[in-house]
Amino acid sequence: MDKRTGLPVVGMIGAGQLARMTHQAAIGLGQSLRVLAADRDASAALVAADVQIGAHTSYDDLARFAAGCDVVTFDHEHVPGEHIAALAAAGHRVFPGAEALLHAQDKRVMRERLGADGFPVPRWRPIGSAADVVGFADEVGWPVVLKATRGGYDGKGVWTVAAVTDAAELFDPVSHEARLPLLAEERIPLRRELAALAARSPFGQVATWPVVETVQQDGICVEVIAPAPGLSEDHAAQAQELAVNLATDLGVVGILAVELFQTDAGLVINELAMRPHNSGHWTIDGAVTSQFEQHLRAVLDYPLGVTSSVAPWTVMANVLGGDPAAAIGAAAMGLDERVHHLMAAHPAVKLHLYGKAVRPGRKIGHVTATGSDLAALRAATADAAGRLRHGVPAERPQP
């Protein structure tokens, strides 16, 4: 308990942009989020007052961090499960717990559990060798999707291959055994990608937001549209029900993001995340209660907030780091000048920068717009994101 305010202290392991935006939400609740950061230059460490430096892989660092917290949560899924379990055994309140979080950390464990519990998942198989890939493809057809069972994100650790030779680097050239734990999935003939977010408290209260469409380029989400255009009420309700049932079934406390494929046959679960998620950034400006405030409410076991939209449409576009050598006008226009031009061109667009060093393809911020004209909102956010990335507008992504 914070002696100055009389309010509980929430600690977040990890100091990326999710912790930074959770800190912003914590301010409104009278709190200053405690953050465990790898270094002082991390996104959240630049703005939070209560920062401890340490490694998420060190139990000693985690235990020192948790000692001053009423509850501990995460901005990423990379904390070793045995450390999370040890913190809980030592009496610390940690949400989500190790047993739940494992299903976001390990894709094989997730696929096994979800399939056994009757949730809709792609056909899949664990892969130990190149021959296993061929055998699986003989059943489901080429191409197939290979995934590292742990550690993949933003297209990393995922390979779509039309022949086993396309993934030669994943297998030993002599034994043909896999160099890392892999699974193979059928390539789903999807119509589009959706995401459903749910929040769940220890008390068991749940809340969901409108289901969104996520637009991907090269495995990275570039745009989120809330609500998903043209999604029937039945399919929206089904997606929300899936998210709630998964949160309950797996014992999640906090935010659960369910990435979905919409197919002609129905919805199929792609991935899970048990933390605030990129598909929910729109809620900062577009919902009564943002996913970041809701995550805090949930882990503190406070009553959850209303999740309805504040406008008919909200569009969020990610701002990705560009290649400075290739960007038009990059040498003459710095980020501050780009922000100036963006604000002049789009005074209704909300800007969220993460304080991160620019690298090609890295998420360095996002922009959001709300209103009743979806086409105009998509054009404005794409233009704004393009101005920040290159100094000039970019073409609007296509769903």
The 8 nearest C-alpha neighbors of each residue, nearest first, counted from 0:
[[1, 7, 8, 6, 2, 5, 69, 68],
 [0, 2, 5, 3, 6, 4, 7, 8],
 [3, 1, 5, 4, 0, 6, 7, 8],
 [4, 2, 1, 5, 6, 0, 30, 7],
 [5, 3, 6, 1, 2, 29, 30, 0],
 [4, 6, 1, 2, 3, 0, 7, 8],
 [7, 5, 4, 1, 0, 8, 30, 29],
 [8, 6, 0, 69, 1, 9, 5, 68],
 [7, 9, 68, 69, 0, 1, 10, 6],
 [10, 8, 70, 68, 32, 71, 69, 33],
 [9, 11, 33, 71, 34, 68, 32, 72],
 [12, 10, 72, 73, 34, 71, 13, 33],
 [11, 13, 73, 35, 34, 74, 72, 10],
 [12, 14, 74, 35, 36, 15, 11, 73],
 [15, 13, 43, 36, 18, 41, 42, 44],
 [16, 14, 42, 17, 18, 43, 13, 41],
 [15, 17, 19, 18, 42, 353, 20, 43],
 [18, 16, 20, 19, 15, 74, 21, 275],
 [17, 19, 21, 14, 16, 20, 15, 43],
 [18, 20, 43, 16, 22, 17, 21, 42],
 [21, 19, 23, 22, 17, 18, 16, 24],
 [22, 20, 18, 291, 24, 23, 19, 17],
 [23, 21, 25, 19, 32, 20, 24, 18],
 [24, 22, 20, 21, 25, 26, 19, 27],
 [25, 23, 21, 292, 22, 26, 27, 291],
 [24, 26, 22, 30, 28, 27, 23, 31],
 [27, 25, 30, 29, 28, 24, 23, 31],
 [28, 26, 25, 29, 24, 30, 23, 292],
 [27, 29, 25, 26, 30, 24, 292, 31],
 [30, 28, 26, 27, 25, 31, 6, 4],
 [31, 29, 25, 26, 28, 32, 6, 8],
 [32, 30, 26, 25, 22, 33, 48, 49],
 [31, 33, 22, 9, 30, 25, 10, 34],
 [34, 32, 10, 49, 50, 9, 11, 31],
 [33, 35, 50, 11, 10, 12, 36, 51],
 [36, 34, 12, 51, 13, 52, 50, 53],
 [37, 35, 52, 14, 38, 13, 53, 34],
 [36, 38, 53, 52, 54, 35, 41, 39],
 [39, 37, 36, 40, 41, 52, 44, 53],
 [40, 38, 44, 41, 45, 36, 37, 52],
 [39, 41, 38, 45, 44, 42, 355, 43],
 [42, 40, 44, 39, 14, 43, 38, 15],
 [41, 43, 15, 354, 44, 16, 45, 353],
 [44, 42, 19, 14, 45, 46, 18, 15],
 [43, 45, 41, 47, 46, 39, 42, 50],
 [44, 46, 43, 42, 40, 47, 41, 39],
 [45, 47, 44, 43, 48, 19, 42, 22],
 [48, 46, 44, 49, 43, 45, 50, 22],
 [47, 49, 50, 46, 31, 33, 44, 32],
 [48, 50, 33, 47, 34, 32, 51, 31],
 [51, 49, 34, 33, 35, 44, 48, 47],
 [50, 52, 35, 36, 34, 53, 49, 64],
 [53, 51, 36, 37, 35, 38, 50, 54],
 [52, 54, 37, 60, 36, 35, 51, 55],
 [53, 55, 56, 57, 37, 60, 52, 36],
 [54, 56, 57, 78, 61, 53, 12, 60],
 [55, 57, 54, 78, 79, 58, 82, 61],
 [58, 56, 60, 54, 59, 55, 61, 53],
 [57, 59, 61, 60, 82, 62, 56, 55],
 [58, 60, 62, 57, 61, 63, 64, 54],
 [61, 59, 63, 57, 58, 53, 62, 64],
 [60, 62, 58, 64, 59, 63, 65, 57],
 [61, 63, 65, 59, 64, 60, 58, 66],
 [64, 62, 60, 66, 61, 65, 59, 67],
 [63, 65, 61, 62, 66, 60, 67, 35],
 [66, 64, 62, 68, 67, 63, 61, 71],
 [67, 65, 63, 64, 68, 62, 91, 69],
 [66, 68, 65, 64, 69, 8, 63, 0],
 [69, 67, 8, 65, 70, 9, 10, 66],
 [68, 70, 8, 7, 9, 0, 92, 67],
 [69, 71, 92, 9, 68, 93, 10, 72],
 [72, 70, 10, 93, 11, 9, 92, 94],
 [71, 73, 11, 94, 93, 10, 12, 95],
 [74, 72, 12, 11, 75, 13, 274, 76],
 [73, 75, 13, 17, 18, 274, 12, 11],
 [76, 74, 73, 77, 13, 274, 12, 78],
 [77, 75, 78, 104, 103, 73, 74, 100],
 [76, 78, 75, 79, 104, 150, 55, 56],
 [77, 79, 55, 76, 56, 80, 83, 82],
 [80, 78, 82, 81, 77, 56, 83, 55],
 [79, 81, 83, 97, 82, 84, 78, 101],
 [80, 82, 84, 83, 79, 85, 97, 78],
 [83, 81, 85, 80, 84, 79, 58, 86],
 [84, 82, 80, 86, 85, 81, 97, 87],
 [83, 85, 81, 87, 82, 86, 97, 88],
 [86, 84, 88, 82, 87, 83, 81, 89],
 [87, 85, 89, 83, 88, 84, 91, 82],
 [86, 88, 91, 84, 90, 89, 85, 92],
 [89, 87, 85, 90, 86, 84, 91, 83],
 [88, 90, 86, 87, 91, 85, 84, 62],
 [91, 89, 87, 88, 92, 86, 85, 93],
 [90, 92, 87, 86, 89, 93, 70, 65],
 [91, 93, 70, 87, 71, 90, 94, 69],
 [92, 94, 71, 96, 70, 72, 95, 91],
 [95, 93, 96, 72, 252, 298, 71, 92],
 [94, 96, 252, 251, 93, 100, 99, 253],
 [95, 97, 94, 99, 98, 93, 100, 83],
 [96, 98, 100, 80, 99, 83, 84, 101],
 [99, 97, 101, 96, 100, 102, 80, 249],
 [98, 100, 249, 101, 96, 97, 251, 250],
 [101, 99, 97, 102, 103, 98, 96, 95],
 [100, 102, 104, 103, 99, 98, 105, 97],
 [103, 101, 109, 100, 104, 105, 108, 99],
 [104, 102, 100, 101, 271, 272, 105, 273],
 [103, 105, 101, 102, 76, 149, 100, 106],
 [104, 106, 149, 148, 108, 107, 102, 103],
 [107, 105, 148, 109, 108, 110, 149, 104],
 [108, 106, 110, 109, 105, 148, 111, 182],
 [109, 107, 111, 105, 106, 110, 102, 112],
 [108, 110, 102, 106, 112, 107, 111, 113],
 [111, 109, 107, 113, 112, 108, 114, 106],
 [112, 110, 108, 114, 109, 113, 115, 107],
 [113, 111, 115, 109, 114, 110, 108, 116],
 [112, 114, 116, 118, 110, 115, 111, 109],
 [113, 115, 117, 111, 116, 112, 118, 110],
 [114, 116, 112, 113, 117, 111, 118, 110],
 [117, 115, 113, 114, 118, 112, 248, 111],
 [118, 116, 114, 115, 113, 119, 120, 112],
 [117, 119, 113, 114, 116, 120, 115, 268],
 [118, 120, 267, 268, 117, 114, 121, 266],
 [121, 119, 268, 267, 118, 114, 122, 269],
 [122, 120, 123, 185, 184, 267, 119, 187],
 [121, 123, 185, 184, 120, 124, 139, 183],
 [122, 124, 184, 183, 121, 185, 182, 125],
 [123, 125, 183, 182, 126, 184, 135, 122],
 [126, 124, 182, 181, 183, 127, 123, 107],
 [127, 125, 182, 181, 131, 128, 124, 183],
 [126, 128, 177, 176, 131, 125, 181, 180],
 [129, 127, 176, 177, 131, 130, 175, 126],
 [128, 130, 132, 131, 175, 176, 163, 133],
 [129, 131, 133, 128, 132, 134, 175, 127],
 [132, 130, 134, 128, 129, 133, 126, 135],
 [133, 131, 135, 129, 130, 134, 136, 126],
 [134, 132, 136, 130, 131, 135, 137, 129],
 [135, 133, 131, 137, 132, 136, 130, 138],
 [134, 136, 132, 138, 137, 133, 131, 139],
 [135, 137, 140, 133, 139, 138, 134, 141],
 [138, 136, 134, 135, 140, 139, 133, 141],
 [137, 139, 136, 135, 140, 134, 133, 141],
 [140, 138, 136, 137, 185, 135, 141, 143],
 [141, 139, 136, 137, 138, 142, 143, 185],
 [142, 140, 143, 161, 136, 139, 162, 160],
 [141, 143, 161, 160, 140, 186, 159, 144],
 [142, 144, 185, 141, 186, 160, 159, 184],
 [143, 145, 159, 184, 183, 158, 186, 185],
 [146, 144, 183, 158, 157, 182, 159, 184],
 [147, 145, 157, 182, 181, 156, 148, 183],
 [146, 148, 181, 156, 149, 180, 151, 157],
 [147, 149, 106, 105, 181, 180, 107, 146],
 [150, 148, 105, 147, 104, 151, 106, 180],
 [149, 151, 152, 147, 148, 156, 104, 77],
 [150, 152, 156, 155, 149, 147, 157, 154],
 [153, 151, 155, 154, 150, 156, 157, 219],
 [154, 152, 219, 155, 218, 151, 220, 217],
 [153, 155, 218, 152, 157, 219, 156, 217],
 [156, 154, 151, 152, 157, 153, 218, 158],
 [155, 157, 151, 147, 146, 154, 158, 152],
 [158, 156, 146, 155, 154, 145, 147, 159],
 [159, 157, 145, 144, 160, 146, 156, 166],
 [160, 158, 144, 143, 145, 142, 157, 161],
 [159, 161, 142, 162, 165, 143, 158, 144],
 [160, 162, 142, 141, 143, 165, 159, 163],
 [163, 161, 164, 160, 165, 142, 141, 166],
 [162, 164, 165, 166, 129, 133, 132, 167],
 [163, 165, 167, 166, 162, 160, 161, 168],
 [166, 164, 163, 162, 160, 167, 161, 168],
 [167, 165, 164, 168, 163, 169, 160, 170],
 [166, 168, 164, 169, 170, 165, 163, 172],
 [169, 167, 166, 170, 171, 165, 172, 178],
 [170, 168, 167, 178, 166, 177, 171, 179],
 [171, 169, 177, 175, 178, 176, 168, 167],
 [170, 172, 175, 176, 173, 174, 178, 177],
 [173, 171, 175, 174, 170, 167, 176, 168],
 [174, 172, 171, 175, 176, 170, 177, 129],
 [173, 175, 176, 171, 172, 170, 128, 177],
 [176, 174, 171, 170, 172, 173, 129, 128],
 [177, 175, 128, 170, 174, 171, 127, 178],
 [176, 178, 170, 128, 127, 179, 169, 171],
 [177, 179, 170, 169, 171, 176, 180, 168],
 [178, 180, 177, 181, 147, 169, 170, 127],
 [181, 179, 148, 147, 177, 178, 182, 127],
 [182, 180, 147, 126, 148, 146, 179, 125],
 [181, 183, 125, 126, 146, 124, 145, 148],
 [182, 184, 145, 124, 123, 144, 125, 146],
 [185, 183, 123, 144, 122, 143, 186, 121],
 [184, 186, 143, 122, 187, 139, 144, 121],
 [185, 187, 143, 144, 184, 188, 142, 141],
 [186, 188, 189, 185, 121, 262, 260, 184],
 [189, 187, 262, 186, 190, 263, 260, 261],
 [188, 190, 262, 191, 187, 261, 260, 192],
 [189, 191, 262, 261, 188, 263, 192, 260],
 [192, 190, 189, 261, 260, 193, 398, 262],
 [193, 191, 260, 213, 259, 212, 261, 214],
 [194, 192, 212, 259, 213, 211, 258, 260],
 [195, 193, 258, 211, 257, 259, 210, 212],
 [194, 196, 210, 257, 256, 239, 238, 242],
 [197, 195, 256, 207, 255, 208, 257, 242],
 [196, 198, 207, 255, 206, 242, 254, 243],
 [197, 199, 254, 206, 253, 205, 255, 207],
 [198, 200, 205, 252, 253, 204, 297, 203],
 [199, 201, 297, 203, 202, 252, 300, 204],
 [202, 200, 203, 300, 252, 199, 297, 298],
 [203, 201, 200, 204, 300, 199, 301, 297],
 [204, 202, 200, 201, 199, 205, 247, 252],
 [203, 205, 200, 199, 202, 206, 303, 201],
 [206, 204, 199, 198, 203, 200, 197, 243],
 [205, 207, 198, 197, 199, 204, 208, 303],
 [208, 206, 197, 196, 239, 198, 306, 209],
 [207, 209, 306, 196, 210, 307, 197, 206],
 [208, 210, 226, 211, 225, 207, 307, 195],
 [211, 209, 195, 226, 194, 227, 235, 208],
 [212, 210, 227, 225, 226, 194, 224, 193],
 [211, 213, 193, 227, 224, 223, 192, 194],
 [212, 214, 223, 193, 192, 222, 220, 215],
 [215, 213, 222, 398, 220, 221, 223, 212],
 [214, 216, 220, 219, 221, 218, 213, 217],
 [215, 217, 219, 218, 220, 221, 214, 396],
 [218, 216, 219, 215, 154, 220, 153, 221],
 [217, 219, 154, 216, 153, 215, 220, 155],
 [220, 218, 153, 215, 216, 217, 154, 221],
 [219, 221, 215, 214, 222, 213, 216, 218],
 [220, 222, 317, 316, 215, 214, 219, 216],
 [223, 221, 316, 214, 315, 213, 220, 317],
 [222, 224, 213, 315, 212, 314, 278, 214],
 [225, 223, 314, 212, 211, 227, 226, 313],
 [226, 224, 211, 313, 227, 312, 314, 223],
 [225, 227, 211, 209, 210, 224, 228, 312],
 [226, 228, 211, 212, 225, 224, 230, 210],
 [229, 227, 230, 226, 212, 224, 225, 211],
 [228, 230, 231, 227, 226, 232, 212, 235],
 [231, 229, 228, 227, 235, 234, 232, 226],
 [232, 230, 234, 233, 235, 229, 236, 228],
 [231, 233, 235, 234, 236, 230, 237, 229],
 [232, 234, 236, 231, 235, 237, 230, 238],
 [233, 235, 237, 231, 236, 232, 238, 230],
 [236, 234, 232, 238, 237, 233, 210, 231],
 [235, 237, 239, 233, 234, 238, 240, 232],
 [238, 236, 234, 240, 235, 239, 233, 241],
 [239, 237, 241, 235, 240, 236, 195, 234],
 [240, 238, 236, 242, 241, 237, 195, 235],
 [239, 241, 237, 243, 238, 242, 244, 236],
 [242, 240, 238, 244, 239, 243, 245, 237],
 [241, 243, 239, 245, 240, 244, 197, 246],
 [244, 242, 240, 246, 245, 241, 197, 247],
 [245, 243, 247, 241, 246, 242, 248, 240],
 [244, 246, 248, 242, 247, 243, 249, 241],
 [247, 245, 251, 243, 249, 244, 248, 250],
 [246, 248, 250, 244, 245, 249, 243, 251],
 [247, 249, 245, 246, 250, 244, 251, 243],
 [250, 248, 99, 246, 247, 251, 245, 98],
 [251, 249, 247, 248, 246, 99, 252, 95],
 [250, 252, 246, 95, 249, 99, 253, 247],
 [253, 251, 95, 199, 200, 94, 201, 298],
 [254, 252, 294, 297, 198, 199, 298, 200],
 [253, 255, 198, 274, 294, 273, 275, 197],
 [254, 256, 273, 197, 196, 272, 274, 198],
 [257, 255, 196, 272, 271, 195, 273, 276],
 [258, 256, 271, 195, 194, 270, 242, 259],
 [257, 259, 194, 270, 269, 193, 268, 271],
 [260, 258, 268, 193, 269, 267, 194, 192],
 [261, 259, 192, 267, 266, 189, 262, 193],
 [260, 262, 266, 191, 190, 189, 265, 192],
 [263, 261, 189, 265, 264, 190, 266, 260],
 [262, 264, 265, 261, 190, 189, 188, 266],
 [265, 263, 262, 266, 261, 267, 189, 188],
 [266, 264, 262, 263, 261, 267, 234, 260],
 [265, 267, 261, 260, 262, 259, 268, 119],
 [266, 268, 119, 260, 120, 259, 269, 261],
 [269, 267, 259, 120, 119, 270, 258, 260],
 [268, 270, 259, 258, 267, 260, 120, 271],
 [271, 269, 258, 257, 268, 272, 259, 103],
 [272, 270, 257, 103, 256, 258, 273, 255],
 [271, 273, 256, 103, 255, 274, 257, 270],
 [274, 272, 255, 254, 256, 103, 100, 271],
 [273, 275, 254, 272, 276, 74, 255, 73],
 [276, 274, 254, 290, 291, 17, 279, 273],
 [275, 277, 278, 279, 274, 256, 280, 272],
 [276, 278, 279, 280, 275, 220, 281, 17],
 [279, 277, 276, 280, 223, 194, 213, 281],
 [280, 278, 277, 281, 276, 282, 290, 275],
 [281, 279, 282, 277, 278, 283, 276, 315],
 [280, 282, 279, 283, 315, 285, 284, 367],
 [281, 283, 289, 286, 285, 280, 284, 279],
 [284, 282, 289, 281, 285, 280, 286, 290],
 [285, 283, 282, 281, 286, 367, 369, 349],
 [284, 286, 282, 309, 308, 281, 313, 283],
 [287, 285, 308, 282, 288, 309, 307, 306],
 [286, 288, 306, 307, 305, 308, 309, 289],
 [289, 287, 306, 286, 304, 305, 292, 293],
 [290, 288, 282, 283, 291, 292, 286, 293],
 [289, 291, 293, 292, 294, 282, 275, 279],
 [292, 290, 21, 294, 289, 293, 24, 275],
 [293, 291, 24, 295, 289, 294, 290, 296],
 [294, 292, 296, 290, 291, 295, 297, 289],
 [293, 295, 253, 297, 291, 292, 296, 254],
 [296, 294, 292, 293, 297, 298, 299, 291],
 [297, 295, 301, 293, 299, 294, 298, 300],
 [296, 298, 200, 300, 294, 253, 295, 299],
 [297, 299, 300, 295, 253, 296, 200, 252],
 [300, 298, 296, 297, 301, 295, 70, 200],
 [301, 299, 297, 200, 298, 201, 296, 302],
 [300, 302, 296, 299, 297, 303, 200, 298],
 [303, 301, 300, 296, 304, 297, 204, 200],
 [304, 302, 296, 301, 293, 297, 305, 206],
 [303, 305, 288, 306, 293, 302, 287, 296],
 [304, 306, 288, 307, 287, 303, 206, 286],
 [307, 305, 288, 208, 287, 286, 304, 308],
 [306, 308, 286, 287, 305, 208, 309, 209],
 [309, 307, 286, 310, 285, 287, 306, 311],
 [308, 310, 286, 285, 287, 307, 311, 369],
 [311, 309, 312, 370, 308, 369, 285, 313],
 [310, 312, 371, 370, 313, 308, 309, 369],
 [313, 311, 310, 370, 369, 225, 371, 373],
 [312, 314, 369, 225, 285, 368, 224, 370],
 [315, 313, 224, 368, 367, 223, 377, 376],
 [314, 316, 367, 223, 281, 222, 366, 224],
 [317, 315, 222, 366, 365, 221, 380, 381],
 [318, 316, 365, 221, 364, 319, 222, 366],
 [317, 319, 364, 365, 384, 363, 362, 388],
 [320, 318, 362, 360, 361, 363, 317, 321],
 [319, 321, 359, 360, 361, 358, 357, 388],
 [322, 320, 359, 388, 323, 319, 360, 389],
 [321, 323, 359, 325, 324, 326, 320, 358],
 [324, 322, 326, 325, 329, 321, 330, 389],
 [323, 325, 322, 326, 329, 330, 327, 321],
 [326, 324, 322, 323, 327, 329, 321, 389],
 [327, 325, 389, 323, 329, 324, 322, 328],
 [328, 326, 329, 389, 325, 390, 391, 330],
 [327, 329, 331, 330, 332, 326, 390, 389],
 [330, 328, 326, 332, 331, 327, 323, 390],
 [329, 331, 328, 332, 333, 323, 324, 327],
 [330, 332, 328, 329, 333, 327, 390, 336],
 [333, 331, 329, 330, 336, 328, 337, 390],
 [334, 332, 336, 335, 337, 331, 329, 330],
 [333, 335, 337, 336, 338, 332, 387, 390],
 [336, 334, 338, 337, 333, 339, 332, 340],
 [335, 337, 339, 338, 334, 333, 332, 340],
 [336, 338, 334, 340, 339, 335, 387, 390],
 [339, 337, 341, 335, 336, 340, 342, 334],
 [338, 340, 336, 337, 342, 341, 335, 343],
 [341, 339, 343, 337, 342, 338, 344, 336],
 [342, 340, 338, 344, 343, 339, 383, 345],
 [343, 341, 346, 345, 339, 340, 344, 338],
 [342, 344, 340, 341, 345, 346, 339, 338],
 [343, 345, 341, 342, 340, 346, 383, 339],
 [344, 346, 342, 347, 348, 343, 341, 379],
 [345, 347, 342, 348, 343, 344, 341, 349],
 [348, 346, 345, 349, 368, 342, 369, 367],
 [349, 347, 368, 345, 346, 367, 350, 366],
 [350, 348, 367, 366, 368, 347, 351, 284],
 [349, 351, 366, 365, 348, 352, 367, 364],
 [352, 350, 365, 364, 366, 353, 349, 367],
 [353, 351, 364, 354, 363, 350, 365, 355],
 [352, 354, 364, 355, 363, 16, 42, 351],
 [355, 353, 42, 352, 356, 363, 45, 41],
 [356, 354, 353, 363, 42, 357, 41, 352],
 [355, 357, 358, 354, 363, 320, 361, 353],
 [356, 358, 320, 355, 363, 359, 361, 321],
 [357, 359, 320, 361, 360, 356, 321, 322],
 [360, 358, 321, 320, 322, 361, 357, 319],
 [359, 361, 320, 319, 358, 321, 362, 322],
 [362, 360, 320, 319, 358, 359, 363, 357],
 [363, 361, 319, 364, 318, 320, 360, 317],
 [362, 364, 353, 355, 319, 318, 361, 352],
 [365, 363, 352, 318, 353, 351, 362, 317],
 [364, 366, 317, 318, 351, 316, 350, 352],
 [367, 365, 350, 316, 349, 315, 351, 380],
 [366, 368, 315, 349, 314, 348, 380, 281],
 [367, 369, 348, 314, 313, 376, 349, 380],
 [370, 368, 313, 312, 310, 285, 314, 376],
 [369, 371, 312, 310, 372, 311, 313, 368],
 [370, 372, 311, 312, 373, 310, 369, 376],
 [373, 371, 375, 374, 370, 376, 312, 311],
 [374, 372, 376, 375, 371, 377, 312, 370],
 [375, 373, 377, 376, 372, 378, 379, 371],
 [374, 376, 378, 372, 373, 377, 379, 380],
 [377, 375, 373, 379, 378, 374, 368, 380],
 [378, 376, 374, 380, 375, 379, 381, 373],
 [377, 379, 375, 381, 376, 380, 382, 395],
 [380, 378, 376, 382, 377, 381, 383, 375],
 [379, 381, 383, 382, 377, 378, 316, 384],
 [382, 380, 395, 384, 378, 383, 379, 385],
 [381, 383, 392, 385, 379, 380, 384, 393],
 [382, 384, 380, 386, 385, 381, 341, 379],
 [385, 383, 318, 381, 387, 386, 382, 380],
 [386, 384, 393, 392, 382, 388, 383, 387],
 [385, 387, 390, 391, 392, 383, 384, 389],
 [388, 386, 384, 385, 337, 390, 389, 383],
 [387, 389, 385, 321, 386, 320, 390, 384],
 [390, 388, 326, 391, 386, 385, 387, 327],
 [389, 391, 386, 387, 337, 388, 328, 329],
 [390, 392, 386, 389, 385, 393, 327, 387],
 [393, 391, 385, 382, 386, 383, 394, 390],
 [394, 392, 385, 382, 381, 395, 391, 386],
 [393, 395, 396, 381, 392, 382, 385, 378],
 [394, 396, 381, 378, 393, 397, 377, 382],
 [397, 395, 394, 398, 214, 381, 222, 221],
 [396, 398, 395, 214, 215, 394, 222, 216],
 [397, 214, 396, 191, 213, 215, 212, 222]]
